[in-house]
Amino acid sequence: MSASRLSRTPLPGIGTRYDLTTREQRRLSVVAHRDGGRTLSAYRSDDPDACALSLRLSSGDAAALADALLPAPQCSTLLHTTDLGLVAERIEVAGTSHWNGRLLGDTRLRTETGASVVAVLRRAEAIPSPAPDFRLAGGDTLIVIGTREGVESAAAILGRE
C-alpha cells in the first residue's frame, strides 16, 4: 500500500482546501473557510470524483473534531489543556450579537466564568491577548480557555442577542 498524501490549494476569497488521499486510496477534503468554519467532504471509493458526504462545520464543531483527531504530542513542551482539566474552544460572535461593537471588558467573561479570551481571529488576522478595551465585531472568533463549565458559560454570554 502507498503512503497517504496531503495537498493544499489556496482558494482566494474563500480559504484553503486540503485534499487527503489515504493509504487505502480513499479521498477526503477539508475546505478551511476564512470565517473559521470548515466543509468536510468524503468521496466514493468506486468513483473518487463523486462526493458521498459533505458536512459544513462551524468553527466550534471543527475545533471539537480536531481535538478528537489530534495526534499524540510531537514535542514534550506542548501543553495539552485537557490533561489539566481545561479546554480551549473557538466561539464566534454573531453579527446580531449584543456584543457586536462593544468592548471585550464589558462582557465580564473572566469575572463571570473564570474563562479567558487568549486570542481573537478576525478575517485573516489573529489578535493575541486582547485587552479589555478591545472592540468586538460580528464574525470575530474568540479563542477561549477555561474549565468546560466556564467555557460553556462564556459561549452562553457571547451568544446573547
DSSP file (Angstrom, degrees, kcal/mol; ACC not computed):
  #  RESIDUE AA STRUCTURE BP1 BP2  ACC     N-H-->O    O-->H-N    N-H-->O    O-->H-N    TCO  KAPPA ALPHA  PHI   PSI    X-CA   Y-CA   Z-CA
    1    1 A M              0   0    0      0, 0.0    23,-0.1     0, 0.0     2,-0.1   0.000 360.0 360.0 360.0 142.1    0.0    0.0    0.0
    2    2 A S        -     0   0    0     21,-0.5    23,-0.1     1,-0.1     2,-0.1  -0.382 360.0 -94.9 -82.4 165.6    1.2    3.5   -0.8
    3    3 A A        -     0   0    0      1,-0.1    -1,-0.1    -2,-0.1     2,-0.1  -0.337  44.7 -95.8 -75.2 159.3    1.6    6.3    1.8
    4    4 A S        -     0   0    0     -2,-0.1     2,-0.4    16,-0.0    18,-0.2  -0.415  38.9-149.3 -72.4 155.0   -1.2    8.8    2.4
    5    5 A R  E     -A   21   0A   0     16,-2.5    16,-2.7    -2,-0.1     2,-0.4  -0.979  10.3-166.2-130.0 140.3   -0.8   12.2    0.6
    6    6 A L  E     -A   20   0A   0     -2,-0.4     2,-0.3    14,-0.2    14,-0.2  -0.993   7.7-175.9-126.9 128.8   -2.0   15.6    1.6
    7    7 A S  E     -A   19   0A   0     12,-2.5    12,-2.3    -2,-0.4     2,-0.4  -0.893  12.3-147.7-121.9 156.9   -2.1   18.6   -0.8
    8    8 A R  E     -A   18   0A   0     -2,-0.3    10,-0.2    10,-0.2    -2,-0.0  -0.982  12.1-176.1-127.0 131.4   -3.0   22.2   -0.1
    9    9 A T  E     -A   17   0A   0      8,-2.9     8,-3.1    -2,-0.4     2,-0.1  -0.975  22.3-133.5-130.7 118.0   -4.8   24.6   -2.5
   10   10 A P  E     -A   16   0A   0      0, 0.0     6,-0.3     0, 0.0    -2,-0.0  -0.474  13.5-159.3 -66.7 139.2   -5.4   28.3   -1.8
   11   11 A L  E >>  -A   15   0A   0      4,-3.2     3,-2.7    -2,-0.1     4,-2.6  -0.855  21.1-132.7-119.6  91.8   -9.0   29.3   -2.6
   12   12 A P  T 34 S+     0   0    0      0, 0.0     4,-0.0     0, 0.0     0, 0.0  -0.143  88.0   6.8 -51.3 131.0   -8.8   33.2   -3.0
   13   13 A G  T 34 S+     0   0    0      1,-0.1    21,-0.1     2,-0.0    20,-0.0   0.305 132.1  56.6  81.0  -9.0  -11.7   34.8   -1.1
   14   14 A I  T <4 S-     0   0    0     -3,-2.7    20,-2.5     1,-0.3     2,-0.3   0.744 101.3-111.3-117.0 -53.3  -12.7   31.5    0.5
   15   15 A G  E  <  -AB  11  33A   0     -4,-2.6    -4,-3.2    18,-0.3     2,-0.4  -0.945  49.9 -39.9 153.6-132.1   -9.8   30.0    2.4
   16   16 A T  E     -AB  10  32A   0     16,-1.8    16,-3.5    -2,-0.3     2,-0.5  -0.994  39.1-145.3-137.5 139.9   -7.8   26.9    1.8
   17   17 A R  E     -AB   9  31A   0     -8,-3.1    -8,-2.9    -2,-0.4     2,-0.5  -0.914  11.0-163.9-107.1 132.7   -8.7   23.4    0.5
   18   18 A Y  E     -AB   8  30A   0     12,-3.1    12,-2.5    -2,-0.5     2,-0.5  -0.969   4.5-163.7-114.0 126.3   -6.8   20.4    1.9
   19   19 A D  E     -AB   7  29A   0    -12,-2.3   -12,-2.5    -2,-0.5     2,-0.5  -0.948   3.6-167.7-113.9 127.4   -7.1   17.1    0.0
   20   20 A L  E     -AB   6  28A   0      8,-3.0     8,-2.6    -2,-0.5     2,-0.6  -0.957   9.4-167.9-116.3 128.1   -6.1   13.8    1.6
   21   21 A T  E     -AB   5  27A   0    -16,-2.7   -16,-2.5    -2,-0.5     6,-0.2  -0.976  24.7-142.6-109.6 118.1   -5.7   10.6   -0.2
   22   22 A T    >   -     0   0    0      4,-2.8     3,-2.2    -2,-0.6   -20,-0.1  -0.159  27.4-100.0 -76.0 171.2   -5.4    7.8    2.4
   23   23 A R  T 3  S+     0   0    0      1,-0.3   -21,-0.5     2,-0.1    -1,-0.1   0.812 127.8  55.0 -58.7 -30.0   -3.2    4.7    2.2
   24   24 A E  T 3  S-     0   0    0    -23,-0.1    -1,-0.3     2,-0.1   -21,-0.1   0.302 122.5-109.8 -86.9   9.6   -6.3    2.8    1.0
   25   25 A Q    <   +     0   0    0     -3,-2.2     2,-0.3     1,-0.3    -2,-0.1   0.758  69.8 145.7  66.8  28.2   -6.7    5.4   -1.8
   26   26 A R        -     0   0    0     16,-0.0    -4,-2.8     2,-0.0     2,-0.5  -0.719  41.5-134.7 -89.3 147.5   -9.9    7.0   -0.3
   27   27 A R  E     +B   21   0A   0     16,-0.4    16,-2.3    -2,-0.3     2,-0.3  -0.902  27.0 169.2-113.2 132.5  -10.3   10.7   -0.8
   28   28 A L  E     -BC  20  42A   0     -8,-2.6    -8,-3.0    -2,-0.5     2,-0.3  -0.949   9.8-167.5-128.8 151.1  -11.2   13.3    1.8
   29   29 A S  E     -BC  19  41A   0     12,-2.5    12,-2.8    -2,-0.3     2,-0.4  -0.994   7.8-164.2-139.5 151.8  -11.1   17.1    1.6
   30   30 A V  E     -BC  18  40A   0    -12,-2.5   -12,-3.1    -2,-0.3     2,-0.7  -0.994   7.3-157.2-131.6 125.1  -11.5   19.9    4.0
   31   31 A V  E     -BC  17  39A   0      8,-2.5     8,-1.8    -2,-0.4     2,-0.9  -0.923  10.6-153.6-100.5 117.3  -12.1   23.5    3.0
   32   32 A A  E     -BC  16  38A   0    -16,-3.5   -16,-1.8    -2,-0.7     6,-0.2  -0.811  17.4-150.4 -91.1 104.1  -10.9   25.8    5.7
   33   33 A H  E >   -B   15   0A   0      4,-2.1     3,-1.9    -2,-0.9   -18,-0.3  -0.390  21.0-118.1 -77.0 153.0  -13.1   28.9    5.3
   34   34 A R  T 3  S+     0   0    0    -20,-2.5    -1,-0.1     1,-0.3   -19,-0.1   0.747 112.5  62.9 -62.2 -24.1  -11.8   32.3    6.3
   35   35 A D  T 3  S-     0   0    0    -21,-0.3    -1,-0.3    87,-0.1    24,-0.2   0.431 122.4-102.5 -82.6   2.4  -14.6   32.7    8.9
   36   36 A G  S <  S+     0   0    0     -3,-1.9    -2,-0.1     1,-0.4    26,-0.1   0.208  85.1 121.4  97.3 -15.1  -13.2   29.7   10.8
   37   37 A G        -     0   0    0     -5,-0.1    -4,-2.1    25,-0.1    -1,-0.4  -0.251  48.0-148.0 -74.9 169.2  -15.8   27.2    9.6
   38   38 A R  E     -CD  32  57A   0     19,-2.5    19,-4.0    -6,-0.2     2,-0.5  -0.978  10.9-149.5-137.7 148.8  -14.9   24.0    7.7
   39   39 A T  E     -CD  31  56A   0     -8,-1.8    -8,-2.5    -2,-0.3     2,-0.5  -0.986  17.9-163.2-118.1 119.2  -16.5   21.9    5.0
   40   40 A L  E     -CD  30  55A   0     15,-2.7    15,-3.0    -2,-0.5     2,-0.4  -0.884  10.3-177.5-104.1 127.3  -15.6   18.3    5.3
   41   41 A S  E     -CD  29  54A   0    -12,-2.8   -12,-2.5    -2,-0.5     2,-0.4  -0.975  12.3-164.4-129.3 141.1  -16.2   16.1    2.2
   42   42 A A  E     -CD  28  53A   0     11,-2.5    10,-2.6    -2,-0.4    11,-1.7  -0.963  15.3-144.4-122.1 141.8  -15.7   12.3    1.6
   43   43 A Y  E     - D   0  51A   0    -16,-2.3   -16,-0.4    -2,-0.4     8,-0.2  -0.768  24.1 -97.9-110.6 151.3  -15.6   10.8   -1.9
   44   44 A R        -     0   0    0      6,-2.9     6,-0.2     3,-0.6     3,-0.1  -0.324  21.7-138.7 -65.6 143.7  -16.9    7.5   -3.1
   45   45 A S  S    S+     0   0    0      1,-0.2    -1,-0.1     3,-0.1    -2,-0.0   0.823 104.1  50.0 -73.7 -30.5  -14.4    4.7   -3.4
   46   46 A D  S    S+     0   0    0      1,-0.3    -1,-0.2     4,-0.1    -2,-0.1   0.670 127.9  22.5 -82.0 -15.5  -15.9    3.4   -6.7
   47   47 A D    >   -     0   0    0      3,-0.2     3,-2.5    -3,-0.1    -3,-0.6  -0.697  68.1-168.5-149.1  91.2  -15.8    7.0   -8.2
   48   48 A P  T 3  S+     0   0    0      0, 0.0    -3,-0.1     0, 0.0    -2,-0.0   0.557  88.1  58.7 -64.6  -6.3  -13.3    9.3   -6.5
   49   49 A D  T 3  S+     0   0    0     -6,-0.1     2,-0.6     2,-0.1     0, 0.0   0.544  88.9  86.6 -94.6  -8.5  -14.8   12.3   -8.2
   50   50 A A  S <  S-     0   0    0     -3,-2.5    -6,-2.9    -6,-0.2     2,-0.5  -0.821  77.2-135.3 -96.8 123.1  -18.3   11.7   -6.7
   51   51 A C  E     -D   43   0A   0     -2,-0.6    -8,-0.3    -8,-0.2     3,-0.1  -0.637  21.7-179.0 -79.1 124.8  -18.9   13.2   -3.3
   52   52 A A  E    S+     0   0A   0    -10,-2.6     2,-0.3    -2,-0.5    -9,-0.2   0.699  70.8  12.6 -93.6 -24.0  -20.6   10.8   -0.9
   53   53 A L  E     -D   42   0A   0    -11,-1.7   -11,-2.5     2,-0.0     2,-0.4  -0.977  56.9-178.8-156.2 136.1  -20.8   13.1    2.0
   54   54 A S  E     -D   41   0A   0     -2,-0.3     2,-0.4   -13,-0.2   -13,-0.2  -0.967   8.9-176.3-140.9 125.0  -20.3   16.9    2.6
   55   55 A L  E     -D   40   0A   0    -15,-3.0   -15,-2.7    -2,-0.4     2,-0.6  -0.973  18.5-146.0-123.8 131.9  -20.7   18.5    6.0
   56   56 A R  E     -D   39   0A   0     -2,-0.4     2,-0.4   -17,-0.2   -17,-0.2  -0.873  23.6-165.4 -94.2 123.7  -20.5   22.2    6.9
   57   57 A L  E     -D   38   0A   0    -19,-4.0   -19,-2.5    -2,-0.6    -2,-0.0  -0.899  15.4-130.7-111.9 136.5  -18.9   22.6   10.4
   58   58 A S     >  -     0   0    0     -2,-0.4     4,-2.7   -21,-0.2     5,-0.2  -0.275  38.4 -99.7 -69.5 170.4  -18.9   25.7   12.5
   59   59 A S  H  > S+     0   0    0      1,-0.2     4,-2.1     2,-0.2    31,-0.2   0.879 127.3  50.3 -62.3 -35.9  -15.6   26.8   13.9
   60   60 A G  H  > S+     0   0    0      2,-0.2     4,-2.2     1,-0.2    -1,-0.2   0.902 110.2  49.0 -67.8 -41.1  -16.6   25.2   17.2
   61   61 A D  H  > S+     0   0    0      2,-0.2     4,-2.5     1,-0.2    -2,-0.2   0.927 111.9  49.5 -60.9 -44.9  -17.6   21.9   15.5
   62   62 A A  H  X S+     0   0    0     -4,-2.7     4,-2.7     1,-0.2    -2,-0.2   0.892 110.0  50.5 -63.3 -40.5  -14.2   21.9   13.6
   63   63 A A  H  X S+     0   0    0     -4,-2.1     4,-2.2     2,-0.2    -1,-0.2   0.906 110.5  49.7 -64.4 -40.8  -12.3   22.5   16.9
   64   64 A A  H  X S+     0   0    0     -4,-2.2     4,-1.7     2,-0.2    -2,-0.2   0.910 112.6  47.0 -64.3 -42.0  -14.1   19.6   18.6
   65   65 A L  H  X S+     0   0    0     -4,-2.5     4,-1.8     2,-0.2    -2,-0.2   0.910 110.0  53.0 -65.5 -41.7  -13.4   17.3   15.6
   66   66 A A  H  X S+     0   0    0     -4,-2.7     4,-1.3     1,-0.2    -2,-0.2   0.894 106.8  53.1 -60.8 -39.3   -9.7   18.5   15.6
   67   67 A D  H  < S+     0   0    0     -4,-2.2    -1,-0.2     1,-0.2     3,-0.2   0.896 109.3  49.2 -61.1 -39.4   -9.5   17.6   19.3
   68   68 A A  H  < S+     0   0    0     -4,-1.7    -1,-0.2     1,-0.2    -2,-0.2   0.828 118.1  39.3 -69.1 -31.1  -10.8   14.1   18.6
   69   69 A L  H  < S+     0   0    0     -4,-1.8    -1,-0.2    -5,-0.1    -2,-0.2   0.525  84.2 127.6 -95.1  -7.6   -8.3   13.6   15.7
   70   70 A L     <  -     0   0    0     -4,-1.3    -3,-0.0    -3,-0.2    -4,-0.0  -0.256  54.6-134.9 -57.3 126.4   -5.4   15.3   17.5
   71   71 A P        -     0   0    0      0, 0.0     3,-0.1     0, 0.0    -1,-0.1  -0.229  36.2 -74.3 -74.6 171.0   -2.3   13.0   17.4
   72   72 A A  S    S-     0   0    0      1,-0.1     0, 0.0     2,-0.1     0, 0.0  -0.280  70.4 -79.0 -58.5 151.4   -0.1   12.4   20.4
   73   73 A P        -     0   0    0      0, 0.0    -1,-0.1     0, 0.0     3,-0.1  -0.258  34.1-159.3 -58.9 138.9    2.2   15.4   21.1
   74   74 A Q  S    S+     0   0    0      1,-0.2     2,-0.4    -3,-0.1    -2,-0.1   0.567  80.5  43.1 -91.9 -11.2    5.2   15.6   18.9
   75   75 A C  S >  S-     0   0    0      1,-0.1     3,-1.8     0, 0.0    -1,-0.2  -0.999  74.4-138.5-138.4 133.1    7.1   17.8   21.4
   76   76 A S  T 3  S+     0   0    0     -2,-0.4    -1,-0.1     1,-0.3    -2,-0.0   0.651 102.2  62.4 -67.7 -13.5    7.3   17.3   25.1
   77   77 A T  T 3  S+     0   0    0      2,-0.1    -1,-0.3    -3,-0.0     2,-0.2   0.509  76.9 110.7 -90.3  -4.0    6.9   21.1   25.6
   78   78 A L    <   -     0   0    0     -3,-1.8     2,-0.6     1,-0.1     0, 0.0  -0.490  65.3-136.3 -70.1 139.5    3.4   21.2   24.0
   79   79 A L        -     0   0    0     -2,-0.2     2,-0.8     3,-0.0     3,-0.1  -0.871  12.6-163.3 -99.5 121.7    0.7   21.9   26.6
   80   80 A H    >   -     0   0    0     -2,-0.6     3,-1.5     1,-0.1     4,-0.5  -0.903   5.4-160.7-103.7 106.3   -2.5   19.8   26.3
   81   81 A T  G > >S+     0   0    0     -2,-0.8     5,-2.5     1,-0.3     3,-1.6   0.790  84.5  66.3 -61.2 -30.3   -5.1   21.6   28.2
   82   82 A T  G > 5S+     0   0    0      1,-0.3     3,-1.1     3,-0.2    -1,-0.3   0.819  93.5  61.1 -63.7 -27.9   -7.3   18.6   28.6
   83   83 A D  G < 5S+     0   0    0     -3,-1.5    -1,-0.3     1,-0.2    -2,-0.2   0.734 107.8  45.5 -66.1 -20.9   -4.6   17.0   30.8
   84   84 A L  G < 5S-     0   0    0     -3,-1.6    -1,-0.2    -4,-0.5    -2,-0.2   0.331 123.3-101.7-103.8   4.5   -5.1   19.9   33.2
   85   85 A G  T < 5S+     0   0    0     -3,-1.1    63,-0.4     1,-0.3     2,-0.3   0.670  86.8 118.0  82.0  17.0   -8.9   19.9   33.2
   86   86 A L      < -     0   0    0     -5,-2.5     2,-0.3    61,-0.2    -1,-0.3  -0.810  46.4-158.8-114.7 156.4   -9.0   22.9   30.8
   87   87 A V  E     -E  146   0B   0     59,-3.3    59,-2.1    -2,-0.3     2,-0.4  -0.957   6.1-151.5-129.4 152.9  -10.5   23.2   27.4
   88   88 A A  E     +E  145   0B   0     -2,-0.3     2,-0.3    57,-0.2    57,-0.2  -0.995  25.1 172.0-122.5 127.8   -9.8   25.7   24.6
   89   89 A E  E     -E  144   0B   0     55,-2.7    55,-3.0    -2,-0.4     2,-0.5  -0.935  33.4-122.1-136.0 157.6  -12.6   26.5   22.2
   90   90 A R  E     -E  143   0B   0     -2,-0.3     2,-0.5    53,-0.2    53,-0.2  -0.872  28.2-172.7 -96.7 128.5  -13.5   28.8   19.4
   91   91 A I  E     -E  142   0B   0     51,-2.6    51,-3.3    -2,-0.5     2,-0.3  -0.985  12.9-144.0-126.1 122.2  -16.6   30.9   20.0
   92   92 A E  E     -E  141   0B   0     -2,-0.5     2,-0.7    49,-0.2    49,-0.2  -0.646   6.7-138.2 -89.4 140.5  -17.9   33.1   17.2
   93   93 A V        -     0   0    0     47,-3.0    46,-4.0    -2,-0.3    47,-0.3  -0.871  27.4-136.6 -93.6 115.3  -19.5   36.5   17.8
   94   94 A A    >   -     0   0    0     -2,-0.7     3,-1.7    64,-0.3     6,-0.2  -0.317  15.7-118.7 -71.1 154.6  -22.6   36.7   15.6
   95   95 A G  T 3  S+     0   0    0      1,-0.3    43,-0.2    43,-0.2    -1,-0.1   0.779 118.4  50.2 -61.4 -26.3  -23.4   39.8   13.6
   96   96 A T  T 3  S+     0   0    0      3,-0.0    -1,-0.3     2,-0.0    -2,-0.1   0.355  86.4 128.3 -92.6   4.7  -26.6   40.0   15.6
   97   97 A S    X   -     0   0    0     -3,-1.7     3,-1.3     1,-0.1    64,-0.3  -0.271  68.2-128.6 -65.5 145.4  -24.9   39.6   18.9
   98   98 A H  T 3  S+     0   0    0     62,-2.8    63,-0.1     1,-0.2    -1,-0.1   0.774 111.1  56.6 -56.4 -28.1  -25.5   42.0   21.8
   99   99 A W  T >  S+     0   0    0     61,-0.5     3,-2.4    59,-0.3     2,-0.3   0.513  72.7 121.8 -89.3  -6.0  -21.7   42.3   21.9
  100  100 A N  T <  S+     0   0    0     -3,-1.3    37,-0.2     1,-0.3     3,-0.1  -0.435  89.8   6.7 -60.2 118.9  -21.1   43.4   18.3
  101  101 A G  T 3  S+     0   0    0     35,-2.2    -1,-0.3     1,-0.3     2,-0.2   0.379 109.3 112.9  88.2  -3.4  -19.3   46.7   18.5
  102  102 A R  S <  S-     0   0    0     -3,-2.4    34,-3.1     1,-0.1    -1,-0.3  -0.546  73.6 -92.2 -99.7 166.9  -18.9   46.6   22.3
  103  103 A L  B >>  -H  135   0C   0     32,-0.2     3,-0.8    -2,-0.2     4,-0.5  -0.502  24.0-128.4 -79.3 144.3  -15.7   46.2   24.4
  104  104 A L  G >4 S+     0   0    0     30,-3.0     3,-1.6    27,-0.3     4,-0.5   0.892 109.9  58.6 -56.1 -41.9  -14.4   42.8   25.5
  105  105 A G  G >4 S+     0   0    0     27,-2.9     3,-1.0     1,-0.3    -1,-0.2   0.795  93.9  66.0 -60.5 -28.8  -14.2   44.0   29.1
  106  106 A D  G <4 S+     0   0    0     -3,-0.8    -1,-0.3    26,-0.4    -2,-0.2   0.749  91.5  63.4 -65.6 -22.6  -18.0   44.8   29.0
  107  107 A T  G << S-     0   0    0     -3,-1.6    -1,-0.2    -4,-0.5    -2,-0.2   0.774  88.8-151.8 -71.3 -25.2  -18.7   41.1   28.7
  108  108 A R    <>  +     0   0    0     -3,-1.0     4,-3.0    -4,-0.5     5,-0.3   0.800  38.5 154.3  55.4  32.4  -17.1   40.4   32.1
  109  109 A L  H  >> +     0   0    0     -5,-0.5     4,-2.8     1,-0.2     5,-0.7   0.928  67.5  43.5 -56.6 -51.3  -16.3   36.9   30.8
  110  110 A R  H  >5S+     0   0    0      1,-0.2     4,-1.6     3,-0.2    -1,-0.2   0.919 117.7  45.8 -65.0 -41.9  -13.3   36.3   33.1
  111  111 A T  H  45S+     0   0    0      1,-0.2    -1,-0.2     2,-0.2    -2,-0.2   0.917 121.1  37.5 -64.9 -44.0  -15.1   37.7   36.1
  112  112 A E  H  <5S+     0   0    0     -4,-3.0    -2,-0.2     1,-0.1    -1,-0.2   0.800 135.5  16.2 -80.3 -30.6  -18.3   35.8   35.5
  113  113 A T  H  <5S-     0   0    0     -4,-2.8    34,-0.2    -5,-0.3    -3,-0.2   0.623  86.7-125.8-120.9 -18.9  -17.0   32.5   34.1
  114  114 A G  S  <<S+     0   0    0     -4,-1.6     2,-0.2    -5,-0.7    -4,-0.2   0.386  71.3 125.9  80.8  -4.8  -13.3   32.2   35.0
  115  115 A A        -     0   0    0     -6,-0.6     2,-0.4    35,-0.3    -1,-0.3  -0.587  49.9-144.7 -87.1 150.5  -12.6   31.6   31.3
  116  116 A S  E     -F  145   0B   0     29,-2.9    29,-2.7    -2,-0.2     2,-0.8  -0.920  11.2-133.3-119.6 141.2  -10.1   33.8   29.4
  117  117 A V  E     +F  144   0B   0     -2,-0.4    27,-0.2    27,-0.2     3,-0.1  -0.838  27.1 175.9 -87.8 114.0  -10.0   35.1   25.9
  118  118 A V  E     -     0   0B   0     25,-2.7    11,-2.8    -2,-0.8     2,-0.3   0.636  62.2  -2.0 -97.4 -16.4   -6.5   34.3   24.7
  119  119 A A  E     -FG 143 128B   0     24,-1.0    24,-3.0     9,-0.3     2,-0.4  -0.977  56.2-140.3-165.3 159.0   -6.9   35.5   21.1
  120  120 A V  E     -FG 142 127B   0      7,-2.0     7,-3.3    -2,-0.3     2,-0.6  -0.998  12.6-151.0-126.3 131.1   -9.4   36.8   18.6
  121  121 A L  E     +FG 141 126B   0     20,-3.4    20,-2.4    -2,-0.4     2,-0.5  -0.909  19.1 176.7-101.3 121.8   -9.5   35.7   15.0
  122  122 A R  E >   - G   0 125B   0      3,-2.9     3,-2.6    -2,-0.6     2,-0.2  -0.967  60.4 -51.2-131.3 115.1  -10.7   38.5   12.7
  123  123 A R  T 3  S-     0   0    0     -2,-0.5   -87,-0.0     1,-0.3    16,-0.0  -0.421 123.3 -22.0  54.3-120.1  -10.8   37.8    8.9
  124  124 A A  T 3  S+     0   0    0     -2,-0.2     2,-0.4    -3,-0.1    -1,-0.3   0.192 122.4  93.9-100.9  16.4   -7.3   36.6    8.2
  125  125 A E  E <   -G  122   0B   0     -3,-2.6    -3,-2.9     2,-0.0     2,-0.5  -0.862  58.9-152.2-115.0 142.8   -5.7   38.2   11.3
  126  126 A A  E     -G  121   0B   0     -2,-0.4    -5,-0.2    -5,-0.2    -2,-0.0  -0.958   5.8-162.9-111.1 129.4   -5.0   36.8   14.8
  127  127 A I  E     -G  120   0B   0     -7,-3.3    -7,-2.0    -2,-0.5     2,-0.1  -0.914  15.1-151.9-112.2 104.1   -5.0   39.2   17.7
  128  128 A P  E     -G  119   0B   0      0, 0.0    -9,-0.3     0, 0.0   -10,-0.1  -0.455  67.5   0.0 -77.8 149.3   -3.3   37.6   20.7
  129  129 A S  S    S-     0   0    0    -11,-2.8   -10,-0.1     1,-0.1   -11,-0.1   0.881  80.6-152.1  45.6  60.8   -4.1   38.6   24.3
  130  130 A P        -     0   0    0      0, 0.0    -1,-0.1     0, 0.0   -13,-0.1  -0.374  11.1-127.7 -65.2 139.0   -6.8   41.2   23.5
  131  131 A A    >   -     0   0    0      1,-0.1     3,-2.2    -2,-0.1   -27,-0.3  -0.329  27.7-100.0 -79.7 165.7   -7.1   43.8   26.3
  132  132 A P  T 3  S+     0   0    0      0, 0.0   -27,-2.9     0, 0.0   -26,-0.4   0.762 122.9  59.7 -58.7 -24.5  -10.4   44.7   27.9
  133  133 A D  T 3  S+     0   0    0    -29,-0.2     2,-0.3   -30,-0.1    -2,-0.0   0.321  76.0 123.0 -88.4  10.7  -10.7   47.8   25.7
  134  134 A F    <   -     0   0    0     -3,-2.2   -30,-3.0     1,-0.1     2,-0.6  -0.568  62.4-132.2 -71.5 129.7  -10.7   45.6   22.5
  135  135 A R  B     -H  103   0C   0     -2,-0.3   -32,-0.2   -32,-0.2     2,-0.1  -0.760  17.8-139.9 -90.0 120.6  -13.8   46.2   20.5
  136  136 A L        -     0   0    0    -34,-3.1   -35,-2.2    -2,-0.6     2,-0.3  -0.398  17.1-164.1 -75.4 152.8  -15.6   43.1   19.4
  137  137 A A    >   -     0   0    0    -37,-0.2     3,-2.3   -36,-0.1   -44,-0.2  -0.987  31.6 -92.5-137.5 148.1  -17.1   42.7   15.9
  138  138 A G  T 3  S+     0   0    0     -2,-0.3   -44,-0.2     1,-0.3   -43,-0.2  -0.348 114.5  32.0 -56.3 135.3  -19.6   40.4   14.4
  139  139 A G  T 3  S+     0   0    0    -46,-4.0    -1,-0.3     1,-0.4   -16,-0.3   0.220  85.7 134.9  95.9 -13.5  -17.8   37.5   12.7
  140  140 A D    <   -     0   0    0     -3,-2.3   -47,-3.0   -47,-0.3     2,-0.5  -0.399  46.0-147.6 -63.5 144.3  -14.9   37.6   15.3
  141  141 A T  E     -EF  92 121B   0    -20,-2.4   -20,-3.4   -49,-0.2     2,-0.4  -0.978  11.2-153.4-115.2 119.8  -13.9   34.2   16.6
  142  142 A L  E     -EF  91 120B   0    -51,-3.3   -51,-2.6    -2,-0.5     2,-0.8  -0.776   8.4-142.9 -94.9 132.9  -12.7   34.2   20.2
  143  143 A I  E     -EF  90 119B   0    -24,-3.0   -25,-2.7    -2,-0.4   -24,-1.0  -0.865  29.1-173.8 -92.9 113.6  -10.2   31.6   21.4
  144  144 A V  E     -EF  89 117B   0    -55,-3.0   -55,-2.7    -2,-0.8     2,-0.4  -0.912  10.1-169.3-117.3 134.7  -11.4   31.0   25.0
  145  145 A I  E     +EF  88 116B   0    -29,-2.7   -29,-2.9    -2,-0.4     2,-0.3  -0.970  34.1  91.8-125.3 140.5   -9.7   28.8   27.6
  146  146 A G  E    S-E   87   0B   0    -59,-2.1   -59,-3.3    -2,-0.4   -31,-0.1  -0.974  75.7 -34.1 171.1-165.9  -11.0   27.6   30.9
  147  147 A T     >  -     0   0    0     -2,-0.3     4,-2.7   -61,-0.2     5,-0.3  -0.339  63.5-106.3 -69.9 163.2  -12.9   24.8   32.6
  148  148 A R  H  > S+     0   0    0    -63,-0.4     4,-2.3     1,-0.2     5,-0.2   0.931 123.7  46.9 -55.7 -46.3  -15.6   23.1   30.5
  149  149 A E  H  > S+     0   0    0      1,-0.2     4,-2.3     2,-0.2    -1,-0.2   0.905 112.1  50.1 -64.2 -42.0  -18.2   24.8   32.6
  150  150 A G  H  > S+     0   0    0      2,-0.2     4,-2.3     1,-0.2   -35,-0.3   0.909 111.8  46.8 -63.7 -43.0  -16.5   28.2   32.3
  151  151 A V  H  X S+     0   0    0     -4,-2.7     4,-2.4     2,-0.2    -1,-0.2   0.891 111.9  51.0 -67.6 -39.2  -16.1   28.0   28.5
  152  152 A E  H  X S+     0   0    0     -4,-2.3     4,-1.9    -5,-0.3    -2,-0.2   0.900 111.3  48.3 -64.0 -39.6  -19.8   26.9   28.1
  153  153 A S  H  X S+     0   0    0     -4,-2.3     4,-2.3     2,-0.2    -2,-0.2   0.889 110.2  51.9 -66.1 -39.1  -20.9   29.8   30.3
  154  154 A A  H  X S+     0   0    0     -4,-2.3     4,-2.8     1,-0.2    -2,-0.2   0.906 108.2  51.5 -62.4 -41.5  -18.7   32.1   28.2
  155  155 A A  H  X S+     0   0    0     -4,-2.4     4,-1.5     1,-0.2    -1,-0.2   0.891 109.3  50.8 -62.4 -39.0  -20.3   30.8   25.0
  156  156 A A  H  < S+     0   0    0     -4,-1.9     4,-0.3     2,-0.2    -2,-0.2   0.913 112.0  46.7 -65.7 -42.1  -23.8   31.5   26.5
  157  157 A I  H >< S+     0   0    0     -4,-2.3     3,-1.4     1,-0.2    -2,-0.2   0.940 114.3  46.8 -64.0 -47.0  -22.8   35.1   27.4
  158  158 A L  H 3< S+     0   0    0     -4,-2.8   -64,-0.3     1,-0.3   -59,-0.3   0.739 105.6  61.2 -69.9 -21.3  -21.3   35.7   23.9
  159  159 A G  T 3< S+     0   0    0     -4,-1.5    -1,-0.3    -5,-0.2    -2,-0.2   0.495  75.8 123.3 -82.3  -2.8  -24.3   34.1   22.3
  160  160 A R    <         0   0    0     -3,-1.4   -62,-2.8    -4,-0.3   -61,-0.5  -0.363 360.0 360.0 -62.0 132.0  -26.6   36.8   23.8
  161  161 A E              0   0    0    -64,-0.3    -1,-0.1   -63,-0.1    -3,-0.0   0.391 360.0 360.0-111.0 360.0  -28.5   38.7   21.1
